[in-house]
Amino acid sequence: MPNGNSMTNDVLDELDMEILRILVENCRRSAREIARMLGKSPTIIAKKIKKLEQLGILVGCRGEVNYRKLGYNLLALILLNVDGAHIEEVERQLAAEPNVRIVYDITGDFDVAIVALFKSVEDLDRFVKRLLKNPYIKRSVTSVVFRAVKDSMNIRF
């Protein structure tokens, strides 16, 4: 949503919501296939999808990668205390790191949270030690994820 506000019922109808649910499940479905599933015309579905994209509700179609199959068996959550004047700079540097999936600017005891993938404990160790050489990073706490109970970009609505 472009401005962050929720869409009201007069902007989105139940058909819009059904289309979103189907695309969240599999973003590669065509308008023709969705139309068949919902008993509507492909033209109507295509127009609805275009509207959802224009409103900024439907944003791209992402392929989901099984990183374990690529050898990335270690998922880490890393919390950082950063010198306040340099938080954004550090976040930009972290976002450029190839192993980093997520960089969050957070409140609470820590300033930044990172989710990153590694092939080995040694790779994680090198990464954290390299991070701590940054003079603006004051402290880190690293947790290794044993298993993901839920790992999804989307929520049910």
ZAMARGU-4260 file (C-alpha; in steps of 0.2 Angstrom, whole numbers, plus 5000, padded with zeros to 4 digits):
<rodrens>
0) 5000/5000/5000 | 5008/5016/4994 | 5005/5027/5010 | 5004/5013/5022 | 4986/5015/5026
5) 4974/5000/5025 | 4962/4998/5011 | 4944/5001/5015 | 4930/4989/5009 | 4925/5001/4996
10) 4942/4999/4987 | 4944/4980/4989 | 4930/4968/4987 | 4929/4950/4991 | 4935/4945/4973
15) 4951/4956/4975 | 4954/4946/4992 | 4951/4929/4983 | 4963/4934/4969 | 4976/4939/4982
20) 4974/4923/4992 | 4977/4913/4976 | 4992/4923/4971 | 5000/4922/4988 | 4999/4903/4986
25) 5006/4903/4969 | 5011/4920/4961 | 5014/4911/4944 | 4995/4908/4941 | 4989/4916/4925
30) 4973/4927/4925 | 4965/4914/4914 | 4969/4900/4927 | 4962/4911/4941 | 4947/4916/4931
35) 4943/4897/4929 | 4946/4894/4948 | 4934/4908/4952 | 4921/4906/4938 | 4925/4924/4932
40) 4931/4931/4915 | 4949/4932/4912 | 4947/4950/4907 | 4939/4954/4924 | 4953/4945/4933
45) 4967/4954/4923 | 4959/4971/4927 | 4958/4966/4946 | 4976/4961/4946 | 4982/4977/4937
50) 4972/4987/4950 | 4980/4978/4965 | 4997/4981/4957 | 4993/5000/4954 | 4987/5002/4972
55) 5004/4994/4978 | 4995/4980/4987 | 5002/4966/4975 | 5020/4969/4974 | 5030/4958/4961
60) 5031/4939/4961 | 5045/4931/4970 | 5053/4914/4968 | 5055/4904/4984 | 5073/4896/4985
65) 5077/4882/4996 | 5093/4888/5003 | 5097/4871/5012 | 5098/4863/4995 | 5111/4875/4990
70) 5121/4871/5006 | 5115/4885/5017 | 5111/4875/5032 | 5114/4888/5046 | 5101/4902/5049
75) 5107/4915/5061 | 5098/4930/5070 | 5110/4943/5074 | 5106/4958/5086 | 5117/4973/5086
80) 5120/4989/5096 | 5126/5002/5085 | 5132/5020/5088 | 5116/5030/5086 | 5124/5043/5073
85) 5129/5028/5062 | 5114/5017/5062 | 5109/5020/5044 | 5126/5019/5038 | 5129/5002/5046
90) 5112/4996/5040 | 5116/5000/5022 | 5133/4991/5024 | 5124/4976/5031 | 5111/4976/5017
95) 5125/4974/5004 | 5132/4958/5012 | 5128/4943/5001 | 5123/4931/5016 | 5111/4944/5024
100) 5092/4941/5020 | 5085/4954/5031 | 5090/4970/5040 | 5078/4977/5052 | 5080/4994/5061
105) 5072/4990/5078 | 5067/4997/5095 | 5072/4990/5112 | 5088/4984/5119 | 5096/4983/5101
110) 5096/4994/5086 | 5098/4982/5072 | 5092/4964/5069 | 5099/4954/5054 | 5094/4937/5048
115) 5108/4929/5038 | 5112/4912/5030 | 5128/4903/5031 | 5135/4886/5024 | 5145/4883/5040
120) 5148/4888/5058 | 5165/4894/5052 | 5157/4906/5039 | 5146/4913/5053 | 5161/4915/5065
125) 5170/4924/5051 | 5155/4935/5047 | 5152/4940/5066 | 5171/4944/5069 | 5171/4955/5053
130) 5156/4964/5059 | 5164/4967/5076 | 5179/4976/5068 | 5167/4990/5063 | 5170/5003/5076
135) 5151/5009/5076 | 5145/4991/5081 | 5146/4991/5100 | 5139/4974/5104 | 5131/4959/5096
140) 5121/4944/5101 | 5120/4929/5089 | 5107/4915/5089 | 5107/4900/5078 | 5090/4895/5072
145) 5087/4876/5075 | 5071/4875/5064 | 5059/4887/5057 | 5041/4884/5064 | 5035/4897/5051
150) 5045/4906/5038 | 5033/4915/5026 | 5033/4933/5018 | 5014/4933/5019 | 5001/4932/5032
155) 4984/4924/5031 | 4970/4937/5028
</rodrens>
